[in-house]
Amino acid sequence: MGISFDKYLGPHDDALLLRSKRSEILASNLANADTPGYKAKDFDFKAAMADATGNRSEFSKSRLKMAATNSKHIQNGQAGFSVDIKYRNPYQPSLDGNTVDSGLEKTEFSKNSIYYSASLRFMTGKFQSLTKAIKGQ
């Protein structure tokens, strides 16, 4: 009887990929906090996670997918799901057109890091228990 890692790990492998992508986006926002005209970006993690785990709403199921005429074509999305990156609506835009709110971005980055660490700990625990089962402990 084989082990399905997708079932065994649950949503944590997809969560790690999405949290990593979100960290990149939030770090980019923070790095461009003083860049004139820069527009802050983010994505809806819950919607992306639902897309990753297959719990899509009817609206997200109806999104158009890229047509592939050959099986060797590169598919859109890193792990079989897509992330809709959107611009963040600023509470108070600056005069130079920059929409990055440093306080908000730092808060979101910190929360994302905590959630990333939690998913990583869950996966570490799963692999440790799997290792113990293989060793017969």
Buried (B, 14 or more C-beta within 10 A) or exposed (E): EEEEEEEBBBBBBBBBBBBEBBBEBBEBBBEBBEEEEBBBBBBEBEBBBBBBBEEBEEEBEEEEEEEEEEEEEEEEEEEEBBBEEEEBEBEEBBEEEBBBBEEBBBEBBEEBBEBBEEBBEBBEEBEEEBEEEEEEE
